[in-house]
């Protein structure tokens, strides 16, 4: 079964020992909004996807699960 991008977001954050608040600060948003991104309650904006790719040093394809 393929890992969803929501799980990848959480796994990347946890693998880097970061809290939701720390990542929210990087994105310039609230912890509540970032938690909604991880849960899938809100779509992750492309500008945030780009910021996370740069922050974690991974490609958008990696986060999105594309080959």
Secondary structure as the mmCIF struct_conf table of DSSP 4:
data_model
#
loop_
_struct_conf.conf_type_id
_struct_conf.id
_struct_conf.beg_label_comp_id
_struct_conf.beg_label_asym_id
_struct_conf.beg_label_seq_id
_struct_conf.end_label_comp_id
_struct_conf.end_label_asym_id
_struct_conf.end_label_seq_id
HELX_LH_PP_P HELX_LH_PP_P1 UNK A 2 UNK A 4
HELX_RH_AL_P HELX_RH_AL_P1 UNK A 5 UNK A 15
TURN_TY1_P TURN_TY1_P1 UNK A 16 UNK A 17
HELX_RH_AL_P HELX_RH_AL_P2 UNK A 20 UNK A 27
TURN_TY1_P TURN_TY1_P2 UNK A 28 UNK A 28
BEND BEND1 UNK A 29 UNK A 29
HELX_RH_AL_P HELX_RH_AL_P3 UNK A 31 UNK A 39
TURN_TY1_P TURN_TY1_P3 UNK A 40 UNK A 40
BEND BEND2 UNK A 41 UNK A 42
HELX_LH_PP_P HELX_LH_PP_P2 UNK A 43 UNK A 45
HELX_RH_AL_P HELX_RH_AL_P4 UNK A 46 UNK A 56
TURN_TY1_P TURN_TY1_P4 UNK A 57 UNK A 57
HELX_RH_AL_P HELX_RH_AL_P5 UNK A 60 UNK A 64
TURN_TY1_P TURN_TY1_P5 UNK A 65 UNK A 65
#
